[in-house]
């Protein structure tokens, strides 16, 4: 009996050790995450909501969209002073042509952009953190009526402003753009303009983190109150997929491994690594049911993009005029927001974007060897052209798992592991000396 009890004890001890998760944080990124302030986020949100309206077509220079754009620009310019000349900001004006729907005539509008230039001349990657500045009330065409837009999307713009403040003083290999879009409610106009411009000019946009409605933790109707979860939406099948790419996807069963889905997994892993008491939920849709956001024009242009949004939306405060009706307060007012929740969402954005901007490039020509039948899996790749790596992770998950479950480290550019490609999915990411991982690359078959 004594031997049985001892065996049971050591068995449980071994299981406990195996079940432990080691969390290793880069001290520099951890410090930045700690600097994200709920008080700052509250101040930005109230300031934005205090403009009478931020409707895209508002022409009110004192209390409308032009004034709100100048407010955001002033924040960016203030933060730029700590960047040693690496951050610059502008209001980029352009004209939206009439679309016969929500733009009744050609209209001058603008995006507000802060650029934190990367320090590595050989690194042309651009990462974008965004939210939309425009607001609306129940009538999407009402450019005069009050529309505080605290959560939709003052919250997303507050994230953008706060990240610009905290990150301005730190150097990153890649360039980061902090963008407050205009025209989201009128048909994703500002994002479409920038996405089309980026494609035309050949920008190497490596990832877009779009934040839209990220500041509330209590739902309408169901009255769920929970500030421990945030949704990340990512496309399954790329909007730009051609027939050859579709055939490859079907052949490798990589329906759940688009580039945007890899970005979503990255945000989950890194975000939960640095931010306590927040679970990043992967939603297998490019956006909410039958709805869209500013990540969509980038996806249409072939870029990698996701949308972050609160877990439980409150529709009493969304797309509603400010009023009290049947004892219910309607309207997108800041007093209904949870600024501790918004701090955590901002910190996830910061951890992910900072890690990505200081990562090396992704491994190139990642292949899985299928030239013979085997219960081993052989992966091969080439060194990335951007940055210095100390090694690579080969990632593995069961076909039923939404997230990577194991990591195998190697300093070589190939690895053979005793797990069958029939039962597992694999990917490869590079790792720098300071531990920043690149986005994961799903392998293509090596057949000859």
C-alpha positions in Angstrom: 0.0 0.0 0.0 2.8 2.4 0.9 4.5 1.8 -2.5 1.2 2.5 -4.3 0.7 5.8 -2.4 4.2 6.9 -3.1 3.8 6.1 -6.8 0.5 8.0 -6.9 2.2 11.0 -5.1 5.1 11.2 -7.6 2.7 10.7 -10.5 0.7 13.7 -9.4 3.8 15.7 -8.8 5.1 14.9 -12.3 1.7 15.9 -13.7 1.7 19.2 -11.8 5.2 20.1 -13.1 4.2 19.2 -16.6 1.1 21.3 -16.4 3.0 24.5 -15.4 3.3 27.3 -18.0 6.4 29.4 -18.0 5.8 33.0 -18.9 8.8 34.9 -20.2 8.4 38.6 -20.8 10.7 41.0 -22.5 11.4 43.6 -19.7 11.3 46.5 -22.2 7.9 45.6 -23.5 6.6 44.8 -20.0 7.6 48.3 -19.0 5.7 49.8 -21.8 2.6 47.7 -21.0 2.8 48.9 -17.4 2.8 52.6 -18.6 -0.6 52.3 -20.4 -2.9 54.4 -18.2 -6.6 54.1 -17.7 -6.7 57.7 -16.6 -5.1 58.8 -19.9 -7.6 56.7 -21.8 -10.5 58.2 -19.9 -9.2 61.8 -20.6 -9.0 61.1 -24.4 -12.4 59.5 -24.5 -14.2 62.3 -22.6 -12.4 64.9 -24.7 -13.5 63.2 -27.9 -17.1 62.7 -26.7 -17.3 66.4 -25.8 -17.2 67.5 -29.4 -20.8 68.0 -30.5 -20.4 65.6 -33.4 -17.5 63.8 -35.2 -19.7 62.9 -38.2 -17.6 62.5 -41.3 -19.4 65.2 -43.1 -19.4 67.7 -40.2 -18.0 71.1 -41.2 -18.2 72.6 -37.7 -14.6 74.1 -37.2 -15.2 74.7 -33.5 -17.1 71.7 -32.3 -17.2 69.1 -35.1 -15.0 66.8 -37.1 -12.3 69.4 -38.1 -11.8 70.3 -34.5 -11.6 66.7 -33.4 -9.0 66.0 -36.1 -6.9 68.9 -34.8 -7.2 67.5 -31.3 -5.8 64.2 -32.3 -3.0 65.8 -34.3 -2.1 68.0 -31.2 -1.8 64.8 -29.1 0.4 63.2 -31.7 2.7 66.3 -32.0 3.0 66.5 -28.3 4.2 62.8 -28.0 6.5 63.3 -31.0 8.7 65.5 -28.9 9.9 62.5 -26.9 10.8 60.5 -30.1 14.1 62.1 -30.9 12.8 63.1 -34.3 11.4 59.6 -35.3 7.7 60.5 -34.9 5.9 62.9 -37.2 2.2 63.5 -37.6 -0.2 65.0 -40.2 -3.8 65.4 -41.1 -3.9 63.8 -44.6 -6.7 65.5 -46.6 -8.4 63.8 -49.5 -11.8 63.9 -51.3 -14.4 61.1 -51.1 -16.4 61.0 -54.4 -20.1 60.8 -54.2 -21.4 57.2 -54.0 -25.1 58.0 -54.2 -25.6 56.4 -50.8 -23.9 57.8 -47.7 -21.8 60.4 -49.6 -24.3 62.6 -51.5 -21.7 64.8 -53.0 -17.9 64.9 -53.4 -16.7 65.7 -49.9 -13.3 66.8 -48.5 -12.3 64.6 -45.5 -9.1 63.5 -43.8 -7.3 60.8 -41.8 -5.0 61.7 -38.9 -1.7 59.8 -38.9 1.3 59.6 -36.7 4.3 57.8 -38.1 7.0 56.3 -35.8 9.8 55.6 -38.2 11.7 52.4 -37.8 15.4 52.5 -37.0 16.6 49.7 -39.3 17.1 51.1 -42.8 16.8 47.6 -44.2 13.4 47.0 -42.6 10.6 48.4 -44.8 7.8 46.7 -42.9 4.9 48.9 -41.7 2.5 47.9 -38.8 -0.7 49.9 -38.3 -2.7 50.4 -35.2 -6.0 52.1 -36.0 -9.5 53.2 -34.9 -12.1 55.5 -36.6 -12.6 59.0 -35.4 -16.0 59.6 -37.0 -19.2 59.1 -34.9 -22.9 58.9 -35.7 -26.3 58.9 -34.1 -29.3 56.9 -35.3 -29.5 58.7 -38.6 -26.2 57.9 -40.3 -26.7 60.9 -42.6 -27.2 63.4 -39.8 -24.0 65.6 -39.8 -25.4 68.2 -37.4 -27.1 66.4 -34.5 -25.2 65.4 -31.4 -23.1 62.2 -31.7 -20.6 61.8 -28.8 -19.3 58.4 -30.1 -17.5 57.6 -26.9 -17.2 53.9 -27.5 -17.9 53.8 -31.2 -15.2 54.6 -31.9 -13.7 57.0 -29.4 -12.5 54.0 -27.6 -10.5 52.8 -30.6 -9.0 56.2 -31.2 -8.1 56.5 -27.5 -6.1 53.2 -27.9 -4.3 54.7 -30.9 -3.5 57.9 -29.0 -2.3 56.1 -25.9 -0.1 53.7 -27.9 1.5 56.7 -29.7 2.2 58.3 -26.3 3.8 55.3 -24.7 5.7 54.0 -27.8 7.0 57.3 -29.1 10.1 57.1 -26.9 11.1 53.6 -27.8 13.0 52.5 -30.9 11.6 49.8 -33.2 13.1 48.1 -36.2 10.0 48.5 -38.3 7.8 51.5 -38.8 4.5 51.9 -36.9 1.6 54.0 -38.1 -1.0 55.2 -35.6 -4.1 56.1 -37.6 -7.5 57.7 -36.8 -9.6 57.0 -39.8 -12.5 59.1 -41.1 -15.6 57.9 -42.9 -16.0 54.4 -41.3 -19.7 55.0 -40.7 -20.1 56.3 -44.3 -18.7 53.1 -45.9 -15.1 52.6 -44.7 -14.0 55.6 -46.7 -10.8 56.7 -44.9 -9.5 53.1 -44.6 -10.2 52.5 -48.3 -8.3 55.6 -49.2 -5.2 54.5 -47.2 -5.4 50.8 -48.2 -5.6 51.8 -51.9 -2.7 54.2 -51.5 -0.6 51.6 -49.8 -1.2 49.1 -52.5 -0.5 51.6 -55.3 2.7 52.8 -53.7 3.9 49.3 -52.8 4.0 49.7 -49.0 5.1 46.5 -47.2 2.3 46.5 -44.7 2.9 43.5 -42.5 -0.1 43.7 -40.2 -3.1 45.9 -39.2 -4.6 45.9 -35.8 -7.9 47.7 -36.1 -9.7 48.7 -32.9 -13.4 49.4 -33.1 -15.8 49.4 -30.1 -13.3 48.2 -27.4 -14.3 50.1 -24.3 -17.4 48.6 -22.8 -17.7 45.5 -20.6 -21.5 45.2 -20.1 -24.0 44.0 -22.7 -27.5 45.1 -23.4 -30.4 42.6 -23.3 -28.4 39.8 -21.6 -26.8 42.1 -18.9 -23.5 40.2 -19.0 -20.8 42.1 -17.2 -17.3 40.8 -17.9 -14.1 42.7 -18.5 -11.9 39.7 -18.9 -12.4 38.9 -22.6 -11.8 40.6 -25.9 -12.6 39.4 -29.4 -10.2 39.3 -32.3 -11.9 38.8 -35.7 -9.8 37.4 -38.6 -10.7 36.2 -42.1 -10.6 32.5 -42.9 -10.4 32.5 -46.7 -8.5 35.6 -48.0 -10.7 38.0 -50.0 -7.9 38.2 -52.6 -7.5 34.4 -53.0 -7.0 33.3 -56.6 -7.8 29.8 -58.0 -4.2 28.6 -57.6 -4.2 29.7 -54.0 -7.6 28.1 -53.4 -6.4 24.8 -54.8 -3.3 24.9 -52.5 -5.6 25.7 -49.5 -7.8 22.8 -50.3 -4.9 20.5 -50.9 -3.2 21.3 -47.6 -6.5 21.8 -45.6 -5.2 25.2 -44.5 -8.6 26.8 -44.3 -7.8 27.9 -40.7 -4.3 29.2 -41.5 -4.7 32.5 -43.4 -2.1 35.2 -42.7 -4.7 37.2 -40.8 -5.6 34.1 -38.7 -1.9 33.8 -37.9 -1.9 37.4 -36.8 -4.9 36.7 -34.6 -3.1 33.8 -32.9 -0.1 35.9 -32.4 -2.1 38.6 -30.7 -3.7 36.0 -28.4 -0.3 34.4 -27.4 1.6 37.7 -26.9 -1.3 39.6 -25.5 -2.1 37.0 -22.8 1.7 36.8 -22.1 1.9 40.4 -21.1 -1.6 41.4 -19.9 -3.1 39.7 -16.9 -6.8 39.0 -16.4 -7.7 39.2 -20.1 -8.4 36.4 -22.5 -8.1 37.0 -26.2 -10.9 35.1 -27.9 -10.4 34.1 -31.5 -13.5 34.7 -33.6 -13.5 32.8 -36.9 -15.1 35.7 -38.9 -13.6 38.7 -40.5 -16.1 40.8 -38.5 -19.3 40.6 -36.6 -22.3 38.9 -38.4 -23.1 40.8 -41.6 -21.1 43.8 -40.4 -17.7 45.3 -41.3 -14.9 47.6 -40.2 -11.8 49.4 -41.3 -9.7 46.2 -41.6 -11.9 45.2 -44.6 -10.3 47.5 -47.3 -6.9 46.3 -46.3 -8.0 42.6 -46.6 -9.4 43.5 -50.1 -6.0 44.7 -51.1 -4.2 41.6 -49.9 -2.9 42.9 -46.6 -2.9 41.0 -43.2 -5.5 42.6 -40.9 -7.7 41.8 -37.9 -10.3 43.6 -35.9 -10.4 43.9 -32.1 -13.8 44.5 -30.4 -15.2 44.1 -27.0 -16.8 40.8 -26.0 -20.2 42.0 -25.1 -21.7 45.0 -27.0 -24.3 47.3 -25.6 -26.7 48.4 -28.3 -28.4 50.9 -26.1 -25.3 53.0 -26.5 -24.5 52.2 -30.1 -25.9 54.1 -33.2 -28.5 55.8 -31.0 -29.5 59.4 -30.3 -28.8 60.6 -26.7 -32.1 60.3 -24.8 -34.0 58.6 -22.0 -36.8 56.3 -23.1 -38.8 54.0 -20.9 -36.3 54.5 -18.1 -33.3 53.5 -20.3 -30.5 55.9 -21.1 -29.6 55.7 -24.8 -26.6 57.2 -26.6 -22.9 56.6 -26.9 -21.8 58.3 -23.7 -18.5 57.9 -21.9 -20.0 57.2 -18.5 -21.0 53.7 -19.8 -17.5 52.7 -20.6 -15.1 50.6 -18.5 -11.7 52.3 -18.6 -9.8 49.5 -16.8 -11.1 47.2 -19.5 -10.0 49.7 -22.2 -6.5 49.8 -20.5 -6.2 46.0 -20.9 -7.3 46.0 -24.5 -4.8 48.9 -25.2 -2.0 46.9 -23.5 -2.7 43.9 -25.7 -2.4 46.1 -28.8 0.9 47.5 -27.4 2.4 44.1 -26.6 1.5 42.7 -30.0 2.6 45.7 -32.1 5.8 46.3 -30.1 6.8 42.6 -30.4 6.0 42.6 -34.1 7.8 45.8 -34.9 11.0 44.5 -33.2 10.8 41.0 -34.6 12.9 39.7 -37.5 11.2 39.0 -40.8 9.3 35.8 -41.3 11.2 32.7 -42.4 11.1 32.4 -46.2 10.1 29.5 -48.4 8.8 27.4 -45.6 8.2 23.8 -46.8 7.1 20.5 -45.4 8.7 17.5 -47.1 6.1 15.1 -48.6 8.4 13.3 -51.0 7.9 10.0 -49.0 5.5 8.5 -46.5 6.7 8.8 -42.9 5.4 9.3 -39.4 8.1 11.9 -39.0 7.6 15.4 -40.3 10.4 17.3 -41.9 10.2 21.1 -42.2 12.7 23.3 -44.1 12.9 27.1 -44.6 15.3 29.9 -45.5 16.6 32.7 -43.3 14.6 35.9 -43.3 16.0 38.9 -45.1 15.1 41.3 -42.4 16.7 41.4 -38.9 19.0 39.0 -37.0 17.7 35.7 -35.6 19.0 33.5 -32.9 16.8 30.6 -34.0 13.4 29.4 -35.0 10.3 27.9 -33.5 8.5 25.1 -35.3 4.9 25.3 -34.1 2.6 22.4 -33.8 -1.1 21.9 -33.0 -3.6 19.1 -33.4 -6.0 19.6 -36.4 -8.8 20.3 -33.9 -7.0 23.0 -32.0 -7.5 26.7 -32.7 -4.1 27.6 -31.3 -0.5 26.4 -31.4 0.1 23.8 -28.7 3.9 23.1 -28.8 7.0 24.9 -29.9 10.3 23.2 -30.9 13.3 25.5 -30.9 16.2 25.1 -33.3 19.1 27.2 -34.6 19.1 25.3 -37.9 16.9 26.0 -41.0 15.3 22.6 -40.9 13.9 20.2 -38.3 12.6 16.7 -38.2 10.1 15.9 -35.5 8.4 12.6 -34.6 4.8 13.7 -35.2 2.8 12.8 -38.3 1.7 15.5 -40.7 -1.5 13.5 -41.0 -2.5 14.4 -37.4 -1.0 17.8 -36.9 -0.6 21.2 -38.5 2.8 23.0 -38.4 4.2 26.5 -39.0 7.6 28.2 -38.5 8.5 31.6 -37.0 11.8 33.3 -36.4 13.1 34.4 -33.0 15.4 37.3 -32.2 18.0 37.5 -29.5 15.6 39.4 -27.2 12.9 36.8 -27.8 10.5 38.6 -30.2 8.8 36.1 -32.5 7.8 36.8 -36.1 4.4 35.9 -37.4 4.1 32.2 -38.1 4.4 30.9 -41.7 2.3 27.9 -42.8 4.4 25.5 -44.9 3.7 24.6 -48.5 4.4 21.0 -49.7 7.8 20.0 -51.0 7.1 17.4 -53.6 10.3 17.2 -55.6 
